[in-house]
Amino acid sequence: MNDLAGIVLSGLVAAVVGAAGAVALFALARRRVALAATLAPLVVVASVATGVYVSARAMFLSAADSTTVLLLLVATVPVALAVGLVVMARIRSVTTAVAAERAARERDREVELRRRELVAWVSHDLRTPLAAVRALAEALEDGVGPADEHVSRILAENRRMTTMVDDLLALSRLQSPATSPHREPVAVADLASDAVAAAQPLADAGGVVLAWDVAEPVVTALDARDVGRALENLLVNAVRHTGPGGTVRVTVSRVDVRAADGTPGDAVAIAVEDECGGIPEADLDRVFEAGWRGTGARTPDRADTPGSGAGLGLSIVRGVAEAHAGTATVANTPTGCRFTLTLPT
């Protein structure tokens, strides 16, 4: 066989082997991209080696010479494998970087979206008391209506705005990465008792019964101010969404938990159970979002009552839980909802 025929035969065989290897690599890449990148240089070496070996045999080289040529080509396999490993490492690095960048963009987008929603919610809710204060001040200036009633209403609207600003500052502080809770040994039952006492006037005004039960006394290190505020927010939310004659119950118990690495540990669970009628399942994951407004409860006679979206109150609860490496969850019960604040001991 002449040289030209040998070259053509070598090219054809190499092309066939290379095409078959490429098809196999494409199929493998759909499941394992890194492994396909590692094997790609080997496919190139295999196609070239096969073509050269077939051409050498066709040109009537001796078996010993053909074997020598094949061994020389096989010697390039480690180099090809090393190149494939480098390519695989580079692909993994680029893929990881792209995934991290995509996740960061998604987080930034979600944070910005929540920030805009929060700003819109605060702007809307602050406008109402501000308008009321302005109207009452103008009435006082014009001498219209009883002055003492106008002054008391102005003070009430001022307290309302102060509470909103305090909630904003508290949420901002809890979300700051430089902030850590001031931990000190605290009897959780005392915190629950204080929170119940603070919510009692609101419960009496709404005809709601407050009850609490301590299954096991727990003393643990936590930020008493933040946890106490979180409990008050949960109780206020529960009382406001429980109708007259209903009951809001607070329970404190010790529970077993597992860390992210599977290590077992102890925690204290503070549950606040109300009789609001429940929250739509689709809304359960959103009740802790800042400024979120829910739909009506499931109770038929309360269809026009807003759901458990409580402005910033429940967002503060979640912030307190996360600051203590704990969790804040909500679940429906037969008569309402159960909010649970779980804090590791």
N, C-alpha and C positions, 0 to 999 in steps of 0.2 A: 504494500500500500504506500502510495506516495505521501509526501509531507502535507499537501493540501487536503487530501482525504482524511488523514489523521487528525488534522486541526478541526475539520468539519465534524468528524465523529466525536471528538473530545467535546466540542461545543454543544452538540446535540445532547449527549449523555449528561453533561453538566447542567444543561438547561432543564432536562426532565427531572433530574434529582433535585435541583434547586426549586423547581415549581412545586414538586410534591412536598418538599420541606416547608415551603412558604405557606401552602395550604394548611399543613399541620400546625404551623406557628400561629396562623390567623385564628384557627379554631381554639388553640390553647390560650391565646391572648384574651379571648372573651371571658375566660374564667380566672386566669392567672397571668397578668401582664408582665410581672417581674420575671417569672420563670421563662416566658416566651422571649423576653429580651436577653436573658442569659444564654438560651439555646440558639439564638439567631446567628452568632458567628460560627457556631459548630455546623449549622446547615450550610453556610458558605464554604467552610473547609471540606465538608463531606461532598458537596457537589463538584468542587474543583478536583479533589482527590479521585473521585470516581471517574470523572472525565479523563484525567491524565492517565490513570491506570488502564482504562479501556483502550485509550489511544495507543499506549505503550504496548499492550498485548496485540492490538491489531497491526502494529508495525513490526511484529515478529521479533520483539525483544525476548531475550531468554527469560525463563521464569525467575532466575536469580536477579537479573537486572530489574525486572518488573517489580519484584518484591522490594528491592532497594529503593526504587522510586516511591513505592507506596509507603514504606517506612519513613522516608524523608517527609512525605506529606502528613503522615500521622503525627510526626514530631511537632507539627504546628498546632495540634489540638490543644495542648495546655495554654498556649498563647491565646488561641481563640476563646477558650473558656475564661481566661483571665480578663480578656476584653469584655466578654459577656457579663461577668460579675461587676465590672466597673460600670458598664451601661445600666445594669439592673440597679446598682446602688444610686446612680444618678437619677434614674427614673423614679425610684422610691422617694428620693429627696425632693425632687420637683413635685411629685404627686402630693407628698405631705405638705409642702409649702403652699401649693395651690389650695388644698383642702383647708389648711389653717387660715389662709387669706380669705377664702370664701366664707368660712365660719365667722371670722372677725367682721367681715362686711355685713353678714346677716345679723350678728349681734348689734353692731352699730346701727343698722337700719331699724331693728326692733327697739333699741334704746331711744333713738330719735323719735320714732313713732309714739312710744309711750310718753316721752317728754312733751311732745306736741299735744297729745291727749290730755296730759296733766295740766299744761298751761291753759288749754281751752276750758277745762273743767274749773280750774281755780278762777279764771277770769269771769266765767259765767256765774259761779257761786258768790264771788266777792261783789259782783255788780248788784246783786239783789239787796244785801244789807246796806251797801253804799247808797243806793237809790232811796232806801227807806230812811236812812239818816238824813240825807239831803232834804227829802220831803218834810220830815218832821222838824228839821231846823228852820226851813222856810216858813212852816206853819207857826213856829215860835216867834220868828221875826215879824210875821204879819199879825201876831196876836190871835190866831185862829185856834180854837179848841183849848182844852185844859192843859196848862203848862206842865203840871206834875205828871200827867199821863204821857205827854210827849217826851219828857226827860227820861222817864223809866224805860220807855221803848227804845230811845236812843242808846241808853246804857245796855239794854239787852242786845241790840244789834252790834254794839261795840264788843260785847263779850263773845258774840258769835264769830265776829271777824278775828278776834284775838285767838280763839280756839283753832280756827282754820290756819292762822299764821303759825301757831305753836305746832300744829300737826305737820305743816310743811317743813319747819325747822327740824323737828324730830325725825321725819323721814329722810331728810337730806343728811342728817348726822349718822343715821343708821346705815345709809348706803355709801358713806364715805369709807374708802379702804383704810384710811389712817385711824379710824375710830375702833376701839375695842371696848367691850363691856367692863364696867368696874365691878368685879366679882367680890363678894363677901358672903360668909355663911348666913343663910336665911332659912327660916322655917316657911316652907311653901304654904302651909295651912294658914299662917298669919297673913300672907299676901292675899290668899283667896278670901279670907274673912274681911280684910280691909276693902277689897274690891266690891264685895257684896254690900258692905255698909255704904260705900260711895254710890252704888247704883240703887239703893233702896228707895230714896225719894222719887226717882223716875219710875220705879216699879209700882210704888204706891199710887202715883198719879195715873198710871195706866191700868190699875187693877190687876197687876201681874204678881204672882207669888214667886219669891226668890227662895231657893233651897240649896243647901250645899252639904257635901258629904266627903269626909277624909277617910279613905280606906286604909291608909297607912301614913303616919307622920313622916315627913321627909325633910331633912335639913341638907341643903346643898349650896354650893358657891355660885351665885348669879348676881346680876345687876338688879337689885330690888326695885329701883325706880322704873327701869324700862319694862321689866316683867310685870310690875304692878300696873303700869299704864296699858300694857297689852291686855291684861285681864279685864281692866275697866272698859276698854274698847269692845272686847268680846261681849261683856255683859250688857253694855249700852245697846249694841247691835241686836242682841237677842231680845232684850226687853222691848225695843221699838218695833220688832217684827212679831211679837207675840200678842195675841188679842187679849182683851179683858177676861179674867178668870183663868188664863193659862199659867203655866209654870215654867220657870227657867231654873235649871238645876246645874250646879257646879260640883264636879267631883275631882278629887286629887288622889292619885295612886302611883305606885311604883311599877314600872314595866321593864321588860327585858328588850334590849335593842341590839342591833349589830352595826358595826362601823362599815365604811365603804370597803375595807379590806377583809371583812368577815369576822372581825374580832368581836366577841360578845361583850356587852356592857349593860349598865343600869341607866335608867332615865326616869324622870318624873313626868307624868302625863296629867295635864290640867284640861279637863273637858267641860265645855259649856253647851248644854243641850236646851234647845228652845222648842216652841210649838208654833212655828211660823207657817207650817203647811208644806215646807220643802222647797227646794230650788231645782229648776229644770236641770237634768243631767248634763245638757250641753253647756250650761253656765257654771258648773262646779269648778272647773279649772280656772275661771276668771275672777272669782269673788275676791281674791287677794290683790288684784291689779288696782293701781292707784286711779281713783276717779271713776272706776267702772260702775255703771248703773245696770242692775239686773232687771229681769222681767217680773211679772207678778208671781206670787206664791201659788202653790197648787190648791190651796184651800179655796173652794168656790166662792165663799162670801167675802174673800179678800182679793178678788181678781184685779182690783184697781190699785192695790197696794204695791209699792216698789219692792223689788226683791232685796237680796241681802248685800247688794253693792253699797258699801258704807263709806264712800268717799276715800279718805286717807286712813281711816281707823283700822281696817283690816290689812292694809298695806304695811302699817306700822307693826301690826302683830307678826306678819311674816318677816319683816326686817329684824324684829327682836329675836325671833326664833333662829334665823340664819346667823345673827351676830353671836348667838350662844351655841352654834353648831347643831341646832335642833331643827325641828320641822313644825309647820303649821298646816293642818289639813282640815277638810270639811267633808262630811258625808250626810246623806239624807237618812232620816229615821222615819218610822211609821207616822209620826205626828209633826215632824219638823226637821231640824238640822242639828248636827253635833259638830262643833268646832273643837279641835284638839290641839293644844300647844304642848309639844314634847321637847323636853330639855334634858340633855345628858347630865348625869350627876357626877 
